[in-house]
């Protein structure tokens, strides 16, 4: 069955960095675009970053452009989200998503940006 397992979240000070990882299994990873979403308390889930199946095309929410970088290692079935210059408003649960006709989600990883 499809599984997406996120890791790498935690508590970081404003201006700090984190790298999230999402390990995928149960499907042919190279056939699917992947995305990172986040959901802050009391807010709707929003798309943060997208990467195409081969990794050649990416897209970002305006709020994270220039600070976050999505990448993937198809040999390791893993998608990453490098987050730099973190702000308190980046605090949220971050989810990995497999795109396609049927979307699959990971369980999420908490990112808290606070001094």
Buried (B, 14 or more C-beta within 10 A) or exposed (E): EBEBBBEBBEEBEEEBEBEBBBBBEEBEBEEBBBBBBBBBEEEEBEBBBBBBBEBEEBBBBEEBEEBBBBBBEBEEBBBBBBBBEBEEEBBBBBBBBBBEEEEBBBEBBEBBBEE
